[in-house]
């Protein structure tokens, strides 16, 4: 089974020794989102999904002093390393 990249990143960070609670992957509805955006101990949020929801998260998170990364309309984001063969499938 292929796991989404946020879960792989969380696993790598844990394996590297990052303490529990520093990086978390949360899936939930608007109630969960609003709780995170308003909680005083949450310093930053990152979101990937629809543009309307990304706009809402950016607006609400910013209003509550959070650092926000909201990737509206994004899908399957990744990091391409400098040594990647960009023409491998040509």
N, C-alpha and C positions, 0 to 999 in steps of 0.2 A: 504494500500500500504506500502511495506517495503522500508524504506529510507536507502541509503548507510550510513555506519558508519561515514564518514567525516561530513555529514550534521547533524547527531545527535550530534556529538562532538561540532560542531559549535553552535548548539542550546543550549547545556548544558553550554558552556563557556559564551555565551551571558546571559543566565539565572543566571549565577553565578556572573555577573557584569563585565566581561571583556569588555573594551571599544571597540567600533566599529573600525574596521581596524587593530586590533592587530592579529586576526586570521581570515583568509578568505579561502573559498573553491572556486577554480576557475576551470572551465572546458573550454577547448579551443583547438585550433589547434596550429601548430608550431609558428605562428605569436604571439599568446598570450603567449606561453611558452617562446619564445625568449625575449619578452618584460619583463617578470617577471625576467628571469635570468640575464638580463642586467641592470635592473632598480636599481639605487643607493640606494633607500630607502627600497628595499626588502632585508631583512637580511638572510632569510632562506627559503628553499622550501622542500616539501615532495611530493614524487610521488609514486604511485602504478600502475603498468602496465607492459607492455612488457619489456623484457630485453634490446633490442636494444635502445628503447626510454629512459629507465632508465640509460643506459650508457651515452647517449648523455646529459641528464639532469645533471648527476653527473659531467661529463667533463666540460660542459659549465658553470654550476653553480659554480664549484670550481674555474674555471679560472677567474670568476668575484667576487671571495671572499665570496661567499654564503656558509652558512652551508647547506648541502644537505643530505637528506634521500631519497634514490632512491631504491625502492623495486621492482627490475626486476623479472618478473615471479611470483610475489606474487598475491594472490587473496584471498579475504574474510579474511583479517587479523583481529585479535581480541586480546583482553586482557583476560587472564584467571586468575581469582582471586584465592588467596591461599585457600579459603574455597570451591572451586568448587568441585562438585562430579564428578570426572573423569570417573566413572564407571556407570553413571546414565542409560545408554542405554544397559548395559550388561544383 
